[in-house]
């Protein structure tokens, strides 16, 4: 496909007439607001009720627009593989992320996406990943030591959020940032908060206004630092991107680097906070699995303070299975929006160009015909034997196809490294009778911060 055929941010898609979808069953909810409040309050339950009533393809009205929801592994495969290049990720995500994280990798399409993804992949090769592991290992070990020194009740989610932000800043921006570190991280936090704010315009004193101001500060920092990083080098992700090139040998532009860095820090921070909180919450609720993973960590034979190696991480297969199960139960994104660039058909339904299309990892990950007793935490679902005959798009926490998460190995690395230090040093539990309540949209988050109790592990 030539570049002139690639959808660009300037592409204007005309929304199809509302009656062009009347042949698709569904319920568009209330006038104007449609099903929006219902899906925000309980996305999993709302989709399950609609699917039970209308089937796995149905019409819905969300955020002011009528669209089509396509559920199940076959829909995931059709949309994510997108062999015919029908679905625009940029036009799907732009209203949510475009103001604060424009032209991040998830907001690029087709050939342009492929070119940028190839350039960015240099930052996730073996050499840089080894450097990231060393920084993550030190940062996690130091924070876990602080928790161990002050055991007792704590709110785990905000503590984890603070840690993942520090780790992302250190591994991605480099150690020794100096006095600007706090200012940069505060600006980034403001951007993240604004991205999920219901007020989408930067009116004075709103989260969006603070987010827009934070983005200006972040962009200015990156623009100032790029020539310095190109001259001095470094193993952090930012320095890697400053030296990355396109296929023709041209360096990435200052704007491209700033946009990619902003988006990668979002992905490495908020989604990992959610996923690691889900894992710890499940281990606290299932002490038998907590002990099995602690035994696996103990079998590594690492003394306290000894660095974690990539070989150690490779040996942590039970930990990987438990992390995958946490991602199954609470995938970082309940749904993934796309927009059709031209007419297509699926499951016998003709769907016109310009329509919004949504698929849902959350729904697929809880289909009882694929995952028996889906609410049960069971890492054994991810043994080789259990996975052998499962549809390859039945588990999609990292998306799939061309937009498969570029940092998925970074996520596994951080999850295993964290688990090693956490379980080697601490035991975690929930209060009797306490079941954390989670909000699912836009990213899973425990409503009360996830109340846990920590105590030093009996036999570290």
Legacy VTK file of the C-alpha trace (Angstrom):
# vtk DataFile Version 3.0
C-alpha trace
ASCII
DATASET POLYDATA
POINTS 460 float
0.000 0.000 0.000
1.383 3.378 -0.964
1.588 6.173 1.580
-1.091 8.195 -0.233
-3.587 5.447 0.606
-2.848 5.570 4.322
-5.365 7.336 6.530
-3.831 10.405 8.107
-4.938 12.540 11.041
-6.372 14.975 8.534
-8.637 12.324 6.969
-12.272 13.301 7.394
-14.653 10.398 7.710
-18.324 11.092 7.186
-20.490 9.291 9.707
-23.017 7.044 7.968
-26.720 7.772 8.268
-28.141 6.455 11.521
-30.645 4.237 9.719
-27.797 2.468 7.905
-27.438 0.188 10.958
-31.093 -0.628 11.613
-30.609 -4.150 10.209
-28.251 -4.892 13.123
-30.039 -5.805 16.376
-29.350 -3.659 19.410
-30.496 -1.112 21.937
-29.344 2.495 21.605
-30.501 3.459 25.076
-31.607 6.926 26.101
-31.874 9.879 23.685
-28.567 11.700 23.239
-26.644 9.835 25.968
-27.451 6.359 24.634
-25.779 3.576 26.640
-22.855 5.733 27.769
-23.523 5.873 31.521
-24.394 2.182 31.635
-21.164 1.139 29.916
-19.072 3.462 32.094
-20.616 2.085 35.283
-20.385 -1.610 34.395
-18.805 -2.355 31.003
-18.554 -6.102 31.537
-22.120 -6.505 32.791
-23.553 -4.219 30.121
-21.859 -6.111 27.295
-22.859 -9.482 28.743
-26.520 -8.394 28.993
-26.517 -7.006 25.444
-24.811 -10.108 24.036
-27.312 -12.402 25.788
-30.175 -10.434 24.248
-28.845 -9.607 20.776
-25.898 -11.901 20.055
-22.177 -11.255 19.627
-22.724 -8.465 17.070
-25.046 -5.662 18.098
-25.768 -1.951 17.656
-25.088 0.499 20.465
-24.957 4.251 21.060
-21.947 5.477 23.049
-20.385 8.903 23.560
-22.782 10.537 21.125
-22.339 8.099 18.242
-24.044 4.949 17.066
-21.627 2.088 16.492
-21.266 -1.662 16.357
-19.932 -3.908 19.100
-18.304 -7.164 17.898
-17.536 -9.687 20.629
-15.598 -12.922 20.995
-12.281 -14.299 19.730
-13.366 -14.374 16.070
-14.209 -10.662 16.225
-10.890 -9.947 17.968
-9.029 -11.778 15.217
-10.939 -10.071 12.416
-10.404 -6.554 13.777
-6.898 -6.871 15.242
-5.316 -8.836 12.394
-7.096 -6.528 9.938
-5.558 -8.152 6.890
-7.631 -5.957 4.567
-6.594 -2.743 6.401
-10.166 -1.742 7.163
-9.896 -0.490 10.749
-8.289 2.749 11.903
-6.871 2.705 15.417
-6.093 6.415 15.207
-9.711 7.370 14.452
-10.844 5.006 17.194
-8.619 6.419 19.959
-8.223 10.053 18.881
-11.168 11.479 20.858
-9.849 9.863 24.034
-6.084 10.353 23.728
-5.504 12.694 20.817
-5.287 16.003 22.689
-2.677 14.850 25.218
-0.916 11.907 23.569
-1.189 12.649 19.829
0.628 10.385 17.404
1.625 7.841 19.982
2.145 4.446 18.390
-1.444 3.374 19.113
-2.674 6.475 17.246
-0.914 5.666 13.989
-2.251 3.461 11.193
-1.087 1.107 8.466
2.221 1.926 6.729
2.947 4.940 8.926
2.430 2.783 12.010
4.702 0.068 10.604
7.516 2.538 9.911
7.390 4.083 13.378
7.031 0.726 15.109
10.149 -0.538 13.350
12.100 2.550 14.421
10.932 2.243 18.024
11.700 -1.478 18.248
15.409 -0.701 18.705
14.601 0.469 22.230
13.287 -3.004 23.154
16.168 -5.115 21.893
18.340 -7.273 24.159
20.966 -4.663 25.066
18.616 -1.903 26.191
16.319 -4.414 27.927
19.254 -5.641 30.006
19.904 -2.044 31.062
16.225 -1.512 31.928
16.233 -4.684 34.059
19.186 -3.421 36.092
17.411 -0.128 36.809
14.065 -1.777 37.553
15.725 -4.303 39.856
17.404 -1.619 41.956
14.307 0.568 42.133
11.951 -2.272 43.066
14.347 -3.719 45.666
14.706 -0.330 47.355
10.928 0.286 47.488
10.120 -3.216 48.774
12.751 -2.712 51.498
10.882 0.441 52.571
7.587 -1.462 52.730
9.245 -4.255 54.719
10.604 -1.740 57.223
7.081 -0.400 57.836
4.768 -3.438 57.714
1.050 -3.321 58.395
-2.059 -2.063 56.563
-1.551 -0.021 53.411
-3.399 1.130 50.302
-1.578 -0.860 47.663
-2.772 0.781 44.440
-1.478 4.328 45.107
1.793 2.870 46.437
2.155 0.796 43.270
1.263 3.793 41.085
4.026 5.841 42.699
6.517 3.021 42.181
5.673 2.380 38.506
5.912 6.089 37.708
9.344 6.263 39.337
10.438 3.126 37.479
9.170 4.409 34.125
10.937 7.730 34.628
14.201 6.032 35.618
14.255 3.278 32.986
12.834 5.434 30.197
14.383 8.831 30.939
17.554 7.733 32.719
18.893 8.026 36.237
20.228 11.278 37.616
17.710 13.600 35.996
18.427 16.234 38.588
16.080 18.889 39.976
13.684 18.685 37.009
12.680 15.087 37.897
9.802 16.056 40.190
8.547 18.693 37.778
8.576 16.275 34.827
6.820 13.500 36.723
4.188 15.934 38.034
3.535 17.167 34.487
3.155 13.598 33.306
0.729 12.757 36.137
-1.372 15.779 35.113
-1.480 14.459 31.528
-2.594 11.009 32.653
-5.304 12.436 34.925
-6.592 14.691 32.143
-6.753 11.842 29.618
-9.543 10.198 31.650
-11.308 13.393 32.732
-14.974 13.742 31.661
-14.341 17.415 30.734
-12.617 17.193 27.355
-11.891 20.926 26.833
-9.049 22.770 28.637
-11.306 25.158 30.521
-9.561 27.074 33.344
-8.960 25.143 36.573
-9.935 21.765 35.015
-7.857 18.593 34.865
-7.712 18.991 31.100
-6.220 22.478 31.450
-3.553 21.090 33.797
-2.950 18.215 31.392
-2.447 20.539 28.412
-0.031 22.628 30.487
1.778 19.443 31.534
2.110 18.336 27.920
3.716 21.677 26.994
6.248 21.187 29.802
7.003 17.606 28.740
7.444 18.569 25.072
9.753 21.434 26.021
11.861 19.088 28.170
12.204 16.499 25.404
13.039 19.137 22.776
15.779 20.534 25.003
17.214 17.114 25.832
17.220 15.439 22.393
20.431 17.042 21.047
22.151 16.337 24.396
21.130 12.666 24.349
22.213 12.298 20.728
25.635 13.659 21.600
26.161 11.826 24.886
24.319 8.535 24.361
22.874 6.395 27.122
21.064 3.097 27.623
17.717 4.532 28.760
14.789 4.330 26.340
14.789 8.080 25.641
18.442 8.006 24.560
17.719 4.954 22.407
14.908 6.769 20.593
17.061 9.845 20.081
19.423 7.670 18.027
16.733 5.552 16.321
16.327 5.899 12.550
13.756 5.156 9.903
14.474 2.692 7.093
16.095 5.446 5.017
18.530 6.263 7.839
16.794 9.497 8.868
16.584 10.185 12.577
13.156 10.477 14.162
11.994 14.087 14.383
11.953 15.957 17.680
8.140 15.943 17.637
8.000 12.203 16.896
10.339 11.394 19.784
8.382 13.601 22.192
5.057 12.065 21.154
6.357 8.488 21.386
8.010 9.067 24.757
4.835 10.559 26.224
2.730 7.653 25.030
5.212 4.946 26.063
5.361 6.373 29.580
1.553 6.299 29.718
1.505 2.660 28.628
4.320 1.623 30.981
2.835 3.426 33.958
-0.949 3.221 34.194
-1.459 -0.214 32.642
1.310 -1.827 34.717
-0.024 -0.241 37.901
-3.414 -1.786 37.165
-2.032 -5.202 36.236
0.359 -5.525 39.170
-2.325 -4.383 41.610
-4.629 -7.041 40.156
-1.913 -9.684 40.604
-1.155 -8.705 44.205
-4.866 -8.542 45.034
-5.347 -12.062 43.674
-2.333 -13.415 45.566
-3.598 -11.807 48.768
-6.989 -13.485 48.252
-5.425 -16.846 47.353
-2.626 -17.571 49.852
-2.043 -21.018 48.357
-0.981 -19.419 45.081
1.020 -16.780 46.917
2.995 -19.565 48.574
3.511 -21.456 45.316
4.984 -18.340 43.715
7.087 -17.631 46.809
8.471 -21.176 46.590
9.331 -20.557 42.931
11.175 -17.381 43.914
13.003 -19.226 46.682
14.056 -21.934 44.202
15.928 -19.274 42.210
18.510 -19.356 44.990
18.983 -15.591 45.039
20.279 -14.011 48.218
18.691 -10.783 49.440
20.243 -7.939 47.501
21.521 -10.175 44.693
20.610 -8.775 41.254
17.859 -10.395 39.209
19.020 -11.742 35.837
17.146 -12.522 32.649
17.783 -16.235 33.330
16.041 -15.835 36.694
13.043 -14.283 34.968
12.926 -17.076 32.393
12.709 -19.632 35.224
9.650 -17.949 36.780
7.031 -19.846 34.778
4.391 -20.064 37.534
4.731 -16.322 38.098
4.171 -15.730 34.381
1.048 -17.918 34.459
-0.302 -16.041 37.484
0.366 -12.686 35.803
-1.424 -13.898 32.660
-4.408 -14.961 34.755
-4.513 -11.537 36.446
-4.486 -9.972 32.963
-7.283 -12.316 31.896
-9.494 -11.291 34.787
-8.718 -7.583 34.551
-7.230 -6.710 31.152
-5.765 -3.189 31.024
-8.346 -2.171 28.414
-11.916 -3.405 28.741
-12.556 -2.485 25.119
-10.595 -1.369 22.072
-12.149 1.167 19.681
-11.617 1.265 15.937
-13.275 3.075 13.056
-14.070 1.442 9.732
-12.347 3.136 6.816
-14.547 1.374 4.282
-17.546 -0.957 4.074
-17.131 -4.500 5.387
-19.200 -7.479 6.471
-18.923 -9.710 9.523
-21.092 -12.628 10.641
-23.527 -11.831 7.812
-23.951 -8.151 8.724
-23.067 -5.405 6.242
-21.393 -2.548 8.109
-20.739 0.804 6.387
-17.556 2.882 6.303
-17.231 5.545 8.965
-18.831 3.485 11.705
-17.237 3.074 15.120
-16.427 -0.535 15.949
-15.627 -1.869 19.414
-14.141 -5.188 20.489
-13.728 -6.257 24.106
-10.910 -8.207 25.795
-12.932 -8.054 29.045
-15.906 -9.839 27.492
-13.810 -12.455 25.700
-11.708 -13.154 28.802
-14.868 -14.108 30.734
-16.677 -16.258 28.170
-17.513 -19.458 30.119
-17.367 -21.611 26.993
-13.673 -20.669 26.695
-12.813 -20.124 30.374
-14.824 -22.465 32.656
-15.731 -20.775 35.951
-14.351 -17.481 34.582
-14.503 -15.565 37.885
-12.136 -18.043 39.550
-8.434 -17.137 39.782
-6.703 -20.134 38.210
-3.204 -19.694 36.720
-3.302 -23.313 35.516
-5.363 -22.047 32.569
-2.004 -21.033 31.086
-0.139 -24.334 31.060
1.000 -25.372 27.580
-1.570 -28.151 27.529
-4.449 -25.893 28.574
-3.587 -23.342 25.891
-3.041 -25.828 23.068
-6.564 -25.860 21.598
-7.664 -22.396 22.692
-8.401 -19.765 20.049
-5.319 -17.595 19.683
-7.414 -14.439 20.092
-9.236 -15.648 23.206
-6.641 -13.841 25.373
-5.734 -10.361 24.123
-4.602 -8.101 26.998
-1.762 -6.818 24.809
-3.954 -6.360 21.715
-2.808 -8.264 18.619
-1.814 -8.069 14.995
0.077 -4.970 13.871
-0.825 -3.160 17.099
0.412 -5.875 19.447
1.926 -4.034 22.429
5.560 -3.214 21.641
6.416 -3.249 25.345
4.871 -6.588 26.320
8.274 -8.122 27.166
9.018 -5.065 29.286
5.726 -5.707 31.123
6.619 -9.354 31.804
10.098 -8.329 32.914
8.801 -5.758 35.378
6.045 -8.064 36.690
8.468 -10.920 37.365
11.134 -8.670 38.838
8.555 -7.115 41.142
7.200 -10.517 42.182
10.694 -11.780 42.977
11.442 -8.959 45.433
7.917 -8.651 46.818
7.386 -12.326 47.676
10.977 -12.894 48.780
10.480 -10.240 51.442
6.766 -9.874 52.193
3.505 -11.695 52.782
0.309 -9.952 51.714
-3.228 -10.549 52.956
-6.738 -9.081 52.912
-8.935 -8.357 55.902
-11.419 -11.194 56.607
-14.608 -10.625 54.625
-13.106 -7.880 52.487
-13.548 -8.163 48.710
-12.064 -5.238 46.754
-14.430 -3.530 44.343
-12.893 -2.548 41.011
-13.897 0.072 38.481
-13.176 -1.230 35.012
-13.253 1.877 32.815
-11.019 3.391 31.485
-8.331 1.199 33.118
-9.122 -1.269 35.942
-8.602 0.326 39.338
-9.667 -0.672 42.881
-12.205 1.900 44.027
-10.837 2.081 47.570
-7.142 1.812 46.682
-6.928 -1.946 47.517
-6.530 -2.343 51.277
-3.918 -4.972 52.082
-1.787 -5.929 55.066
1.935 -6.550 54.623
4.241 -8.440 56.961
7.797 -9.762 56.549
7.937 -13.175 54.888
8.492 -15.994 57.386
11.486 -17.538 55.604
12.973 -14.951 53.237
LINES 1 461
460 0 1 2 3 4 5 6 7 8 9 10 11 12 13 14 15 16 17 18 19 20 21 22 23 24 25 26 27 28 29 30 31 32 33 34 35 36 37 38 39 40 41 42 43 44 45 46 47 48 49 50 51 52 53 54 55 56 57 58 59 60 61 62 63 64 65 66 67 68 69 70 71 72 73 74 75 76 77 78 79 80 81 82 83 84 85 86 87 88 89 90 91 92 93 94 95 96 97 98 99 100 101 102 103 104 105 106 107 108 109 110 111 112 113 114 115 116 117 118 119 120 121 122 123 124 125 126 127 128 129 130 131 132 133 134 135 136 137 138 139 140 141 142 143 144 145 146 147 148 149 150 151 152 153 154 155 156 157 158 159 160 161 162 163 164 165 166 167 168 169 170 171 172 173 174 175 176 177 178 179 180 181 182 183 184 185 186 187 188 189 190 191 192 193 194 195 196 197 198 199 200 201 202 203 204 205 206 207 208 209 210 211 212 213 214 215 216 217 218 219 220 221 222 223 224 225 226 227 228 229 230 231 232 233 234 235 236 237 238 239 240 241 242 243 244 245 246 247 248 249 250 251 252 253 254 255 256 257 258 259 260 261 262 263 264 265 266 267 268 269 270 271 272 273 274 275 276 277 278 279 280 281 282 283 284 285 286 287 288 289 290 291 292 293 294 295 296 297 298 299 300 301 302 303 304 305 306 307 308 309 310 311 312 313 314 315 316 317 318 319 320 321 322 323 324 325 326 327 328 329 330 331 332 333 334 335 336 337 338 339 340 341 342 343 344 345 346 347 348 349 350 351 352 353 354 355 356 357 358 359 360 361 362 363 364 365 366 367 368 369 370 371 372 373 374 375 376 377 378 379 380 381 382 383 384 385 386 387 388 389 390 391 392 393 394 395 396 397 398 399 400 401 402 403 404 405 406 407 408 409 410 411 412 413 414 415 416 417 418 419 420 421 422 423 424 425 426 427 428 429 430 431 432 433 434 435 436 437 438 439 440 441 442 443 444 445 446 447 448 449 450 451 452 453 454 455 456 457 458 459
